[in-house]
Amino acid sequence: MIYKVYYQESKQEVPVRECTMTLYVEADSERDVRLKLKDKPYNIEFVQLLDDSHLDYEKQSENFQVES
């Protein structure tokens, strides 16, 4: 399953929509995503499971790259 993660680059940053970054992670669950990213300094705002149609849309972006 592919998850879209919305985050700030630093845990000290207050979430601001204009500064929110995204990345895509292949994982079995939301918990697994958070475990994979726990060593990064990210302030994770939201983790979203992508359904097939949403995933197809995201793949059209030139920035689409899945981390495993």
Secondary structure, DSSP 8 states (H G I E B T S, - for coil): -EEEEEEESSTTS---GGG-EEEEEE-SSHHHHHHHTTTS--EEEEEEE--HHHHHHHHTSTT--EE-
